[in-house]
Amino acid sequence: MKEITQLLALLGNEKDLLLNHVCKTIPKDQIQVPAPSHIDTVFLPSNRNGQTVRSLTQLYQNGRLSNTGYISILPVDQGIEHTAGSSFSPNPIYFDPENIIKLAMEAGCNAVASTMGGMAMVSRKYAHKIPFVVKINHNELLTYPNKHDQIMFASVKDAWNMGAIAVGATVYFGSAESDRQIIEVANAFEEAHNLGMATILWCYARNNAFVKDGVDYNTAADITAQANYLGVSIQADIVKQKLPTNNGGFTAIKFAKTHPKMYTALTSDHPIDLCRYQVMNCFSGRIGMINSGGESKGETDLAEAIKTAVINKRAGGSGMIMGRKAFQRPFDEGVKLIHAVQEIYLSKEISIA
């Protein structure tokens, strides 16, 4: 295990920029900062029933980040989303779903998120040992030409029957099919809550028209933040989002409604400020936002993961959901990488900006 000082050294020239920044856009006292009391503070006063609160408690109280208010989840749905061959060829042991569960357990993750079929194969052996999050919809890449759509692969009831404590789903906000996806997922989340399960939403913007003059605004702060707001509005208990790569998507593409303060008073060009705007759109942080780990690029994976974790934590985010960087490498190395990210959230040296 690397010391926290060694991990922070991986920030390189951005170390001072990221570790000493103070948010002057949205002050930290205006957001619900992750804490051990998160369940009692946020969900007990809500409409979530007792069983759902218990499921959320199981999620937040498992693994190395137990009782911190932060979450570390291993997501492996790429076999459908990106094709199994492209996802698992770097380490073929993960064609076997049992190894996915073993990685999450060995790494001390709060939960493991994967496909209905994969988790069903090992549910009786592991569902009582680590919280299961069943991903119920997917965008599969075998249909040609591919489109920005998420279709249901599983039912909430089947996920509940296998012992899962939560369901996960994706909505491609902004896509031509998003209206149907929103309705489907909203109904699924209502059913999940009625059954006492937690809900996690992958809040992704996806539209080819969001690319303007060579700039991809699918990950712009203003667009992704609005996706977050839509996600919490259909009662996601946790939101998964990509880090912002830019801002001003609405103004560049000239659609939707904006206010000048969105780009001045509430955000700046600093990566932590951009991420905080995402957090603010999750009901001021009442709903935890976890950032995705992104694709594996090899030697730079650890440094990139540490940077994402620092930005997320200092912005007021609730953790990371990292898959490919971990499972597309040897098992032991994947465990160490996840542990390194968890150290950022365990460290008292890294505060909310």
Buried (B, 14 or more C-beta within 10 A) or exposed (E): EBEBEEBBEBBEEBBEEBBEBEBEBBEBEEBBBBBBEBBEEBBEEBEBEEBBBBBBBBBBBBBBBEBBBBBBBBBBBBBBBBBEEBBBEBBEBBBBBBBBBBBBBBBBBBBBBBBBEBBBBBBEEBBEEBBBBBBBBBBBEEEEEEEBBBEBBBBBEBBBEBBBBBBBBBBBBBBEBBEBBBEBBBEBBBBBBEBBBBBBBBBBBBBEEBBEEEBBBBBBBBBBBBBBBBBBEBBBBBBBBBBBBBBBBBBBBEEEEBEEEBBEEBBBEBBBBBBBBBBBBBBEBBBBBBBBBBEBEEEEBBBBBBBBBBBBBBBBBBBBBBBBBBBBBEBEBBBBBBBBBBBBBBBEEBEBB
